[in-house]
Amino acid sequence: MQLRSRPMAIDGVNEANVTAWFEANVDGAKPPLTFDLIAGGHSNLTFGVTDSTGARWVLRRPPLGHVLATAHDMRREHTIISALGPTPVPVAAAIGLCTDDDVNGAPFYVMGFVDGNVIRDAEAARTKLDEGGRRQASESIADVMADIHAVDVDAVGLGELGKKEGYIARQLKRWYSQFQQSQELTERPVPLVHDVHDTLAACIPAQEGATIVHGDYRLDNCMLGFDNRIAAVLDWEICTLGDPLADVGLLMVYWNEANDATQALVTSAATAVPGFATRAELLERYEKSSGRDLSAIDFYVAFGYWKLACIVEGVYARYAHGAMGKPAAGFEGFAIQTVKLAEAAKAAVDKFA
């Protein structure tokens, strides 16, 4: 493949070089290609790619600037969706991987385009789904989670994706360390995060088997097909092996209901719109589909709230320290959200501790 020197016309894509890569590596691609940013920010960047015939693909690459290789590993993401392709788990087709930084400044991979809806907030839930569609989406998200956790990781070649045992203990250590680093920047006390950490560390349930753990499984990380079932699970960047009930607990955190005092995300929750299943109904559906024992689910819900509190505090710390290039003023909502999530974690802890 001959690289071309034409400069980038869209941040994150060297159009000339990536077009040449497509010609050499993607069957049927007919230049010229157009590129459109689908999702950006401090996570991996996602671009839609369309050729002259209207054929479409999706390109994923790390964010611009300094990145952590372990958090933005394109080979790892490509390996995961490639391995899951033949399984019942719905994923976009893995088309190709480029690890040559000379092509686009960083590794990237290309996957098939999956059409449908991403339901990010209450407005999208109301306008894109009727009540029957919301029920169908609810049932599908529980069933697909069970499918993810049913994958034989060794049989599909993912047995070395991560350590299989001691998942929660490792996660508690990782996120607590990051929270403490954030505290050094914000210099403000959030004692409940420390208290809940200590309680969780002393009460870790026995891990029953090791499965794929998506790590951020929620409605808006899935593409809903027009039949309102999940057509593709997205954003596999923090996927590893471990305790499947961590995914279940975190989904309960994200799955807000209309009367919740605390929302996991600052935006209005899609799942609080009438028609979506309740948390209890989701758990019942998952338990039936997976055959797993959910008697310790309160622990995993508490862990999910606590983990999210640590993550949100990290976001606020970066703003407070100026690492985002913007002053902290106007982003105090993140600081408030950390406290609310810690309070929700404590309320969940109180159910079992």
FENQUI-V427236 format. One record per backbone hydrogen bond with DSSP energy under -0.5 kcal/mol. NH is the residue of the N-H (numbers start at 1). CO is the residue of the C=O. If there is no record, write none. Layout:
# FENQUI-V427236
NH;CO
NH;CO
This chain:
# FENQUI-V427236
3;1
9;13
10;13
13;10
15;13
18;14
19;15
20;16
21;17
22;18
23;19
24;20
25;21
26;22
27;25
29;26
31;29
34;50
36;48
38;46
39;46
45;61
46;39
47;59
48;36
49;57
50;34
51;55
52;30
54;51
57;49
58;111
59;47
60;109
61;45
62;107
69;67
71;68
72;68
74;72
77;73
78;74
79;75
80;76
81;77
82;78
83;79
84;80
85;81
87;84
91;89
95;93
95;110
96;110
98;108
101;99
103;100
104;100
105;101
108;98
109;60
110;96
111;58
112;93
113;56
115;113
117;224
119;117
120;118
122;268
125;121
126;122
127;123
128;124
129;125
134;130
135;131
136;132
137;133
138;134
139;135
140;136
141;137
142;138
143;139
144;140
145;141
146;142
147;143
148;144
149;145
150;146
150;147
151;147
151;148
153;151
156;152
157;154
158;153
159;153
161;158
170;166
171;167
172;168
173;169
174;170
175;171
176;172
177;173
178;174
179;175
180;176
181;177
182;178
183;179
184;180
185;181
185;182
186;182
187;183
193;190
194;190
195;191
196;192
197;193
198;194
199;195
200;196
201;197
202;198
203;199
203;200
209;207
211;242
212;148
213;240
214;212
218;216
221;218
222;219
223;232
224;117
224;222
225;229
228;225
231;223
232;223
233;90
234;221
239;236
240;213
242;211
244;242
246;243
247;244
248;244
249;245
250;246
251;247
252;248
253;249
254;250
255;251
256;254
260;257
272;269
273;270
276;273
282;278
283;279
284;280
285;281
286;282
287;283
288;284
289;285
290;286
291;287
294;292
297;294
299;296
300;296
301;297
302;298
303;299
304;300
305;301
306;302
307;303
308;304
309;305
310;306
311;307
312;308
313;309
314;310
315;311
316;312
317;313
318;314
319;315
320;316
321;317
322;319
323;318
324;318
325;322
331;328
334;331
335;331
336;332
337;333
338;334
339;335
340;336
341;337
342;338
343;339
344;340
345;341
346;342
347;343
348;344
349;345
350;346
351;348
352;349
353;349
